[in-house]
């Protein structure tokens, strides 16, 4: 038996639990684990090692802004989950963090949608993080593209690089 504790934002607790506990029960059933959640966002996962390990990423993904259906893709073998901490690029500056989020999201969400559509991943910009879920290789490309944007590369250069990279994968 393995036990793991983690914390998610309070405002995401309801999403993890779901209406009448449906999401929590569905995750517990898929991973064969027991999940306890407090109103403050403290989560305890108990079960065998693999079930706990897989569930940690699903819970973290829900905590980082993904809907449960997208998060549950992490139970699949070829899916990966990456978290980019904006503090690594913006330091403690709230103003810089907001500007960097804007670079990744783009005008009317165009930059984020382009990366999502081209790499076939899901991206969540939530709090001080940018999180990516998708196929392992495509998540790697999307992460590099996002980091290039965060480091100040022009959008068009990043898109061209990404197109070449994805073409070579396929």
N, C-alpha and C positions, 0 to 999 in steps of 0.2 A: 504494500500500500504506500502510495506517494501522496504528499500534501504540499500544495503550493499556494502562497498568498500573493495577491497583487491588488492594486488600486486602480479604479477607473473614475473619471469625473462624475460627480453626483448627478449631473443632468443626463448622463448616459445609462444610469441604473435601470430606468424604466424600459429602455430599449433592450437591454440584456435580459430582463425578466420577461418582457412581452405581456400582451393582454392575458390576464388570468394565469400567468406563468408559462405560456405556451412556448416561447423561445427558449427559456431556460431548460424546460423539460426536453425539448427537441435536441438541444446540444448535449444534455446529459445522456440521452438515449443513444445518440450517434457515437459518442466517445466512451460510453460506459463509465461515466464519472458522476460524482455528486458535487453540485455547486451551491455554495451558500453566499448570499449577497446581502450586505447591509445598506441602509438608506444613504450612508455616507460614501458608498462606493468601495468598501472593502470586500474583496472577493476571495473565497477559499475554494480551491478545487481539490477533490480527493478521488483517487482511483489508482489504476495501474500506471506505470511510468509513461507509456506511449499515449494513453488517453489524456493524462494530465498535460503532457508536453504539447499535444495537438490543441487542446482546449485553451491553453494559455494564450496562444496566438489569436485564436478566434475571439476570446474575451478582450484581448488588447485591441484588436481591430474594431470591435464594436465600441470600445472606449475611445477610440481615435476618430469616430465619426462615421464608420461604415454601417450600412444596414445589415441585419443578421444574415440575409440570404447571400450577400457578397462575402461576408466574413466566413460563412460556413464552407466556402470553396477551399479554405485552408485545410480542410479534412482530406482533400484530394492530394495524391502523391506529388504531382508536378507543379503545385501551386506554392508561391513564396509570398512573404510578407516583409516589407522593408519600412523602417521608420527613419525619416530624415529630421534631425533636430535643428530647427531654425536658429537656435542659439549658437550653433557651430559656425554660422555664417553672419549673424547679426550681433553677436555678443549679447549684452544686456539691453541694448537699445530697442525699445518698443516701436519707435518710429521706423527704424531700419527693418525690423521684423515685418511690420505692416507693408512696407514697400516691397520686400522680397516676396511676400505672399502674393501681392499684386502682380509681380513679374511671372510667377508660376501660374496663377489663375488666368491672367490676361484680360483684355477688354471683353466684357460680357462672357467671360469663361472660355474664350477661344483657345488660348494657349493650353490650358488643362485639357480641353476636349480634343485638341489636335494630338497631344501626347497619348491620351487614353485611346483614341480611335486608331492611331497609327501603330501603337504597340500592343493594343488589345489588353490593356490593364485597367484597373480602377484606381483612382487617386482621390484621397481625402485630405483637404487642407483644414486642420482643426487645431485651435490653440497655438502652441509653439511647435507643432510638428506637421510634416507632410508625409502621408502614409500611402504605400502602393501595394496592391494585391493583384496577382496574375501569374501567368506561366513564368517559371524561374528565369529563363533567358530573356524574356520580354521585360520582366521587372528590372533586371540588371540594366537593360538599355534605357528604360524610362528613368531609373534612378540617376544614371549618368547624365541624361538630358536635363533633368531637373537641377542637378548639382551644377551643370554648366550655366543654366539660367541664374542660379543663385550666386554664382561667381561673376556674373556680369556679361556673359557671352550674349551677342545679339540673337534674337529669336530666330531669324532666318538661318543663321549659321547652325544653330542647334537643330532646327528642323531638317536641314540638309544632311547633317551628320547622322541624325536619327534614321532618316530614310535609307541611307547607305547601309547602316548597321542592320536594320530590319531586313533589307533586301538580301544581305549576306546570310542571315539566319534562315531565310525561307528558301 
